[in-house]
Amino acid sequence: MQYSPQGYSQLPSGVKNLLIINVLFYLATVVVHNSLGYDLDEYLALYSVQSSHFGVWQYLTYQFMHGSFAHIFLNMFSLWMFGTVLENYWGTKRFLLYYLICGAGAGLTHTLVNGIGIQIAQNAVNLYAQDPNPDNFIQLCQHSFRGLYNPQVLSEVVSQWKGGIDYSQRSIAMVQSLVDAKAAVPTVGASGAVYALLLAFGMMFPNNKIYLYFLVPIKAKWFVIGYGLIELYNGIAGTSDGIAHFAHLGGMLFGIVLILYWRKKSFNRWN
């Protein structure tokens, strides 16, 4: 891709409008919840295809939803920091196209990986239902539902079960409810698109310095590779931190594909 700058702006229009839209969505979510008791996440967040709340429009809208002030602040700070440079480099139209496509791609990746995980958990529950017993119950919860079940409740149920109370059918219902809980968890945030911006910055300006924790200078290419490996590890390890790690990786993957496609076509700056 060729670089033909036409002036530099600290807050170009694409980044500015994305910041405004994200803030408006966040404020609307807070106001509607506090005044009407309605959760906009039920309609605008991204749900698994197994959920009754799922809608295709969510691949766009989930990118503008955030769960907390810290969540939106960190994403918007990253959007400003990396997006400003990239929009000035690419132009507004290409920047927005890249941002939205990668954000949707991040959601698609999360949907695929999360859907596979839910189906695996459902298969494990179906298998458990053929031979429900305390030991299998413990193993199933610890293996398939880490972070979703209450360890104290599990311990009490197993203790009473081994004490003579038959919890066979109840245990099946309990683990099935955990599958349903997996499918009901919404995904929100611009992180997938932001990780794509980070990836693009590393590819466009590989030797530029990024200050880790605002103190330690590191070249952008190594910063991106490091973050990508961390996300891959956390995604495979299945951490229960509530972060959609494969959405981040999906954003980066779509970013790589899009940038390589543009490079192959040798597109000029798109205004």
Buried (B, 14 or more C-beta within 10 A) or exposed (E): BEEEEEEEEEEBEBBBEBBEEBBEBBEBBEEEEEEEEEEBBEBBBBBBEBBEBBEEEBBBBBBBBBBEEEBBEBBBEBBBBBBBBBBBBBBBEBBBBBBBBBBBBBBBBBBEBBBEBBEEBBEBBEEBBEEBBBEBBBEBBEEBBEEBBEEEEBEEBBEEBEEEEEBBEEBBEBBBBBBEEBBBBBBBBBBBBBBBBBBBBBBBBEEBEBEEEEEEEEBBBBBBEEBBEEBBEBBEEEEEEEBBBBBBBBBBBBBBEBBEEBEEEEEEBEE
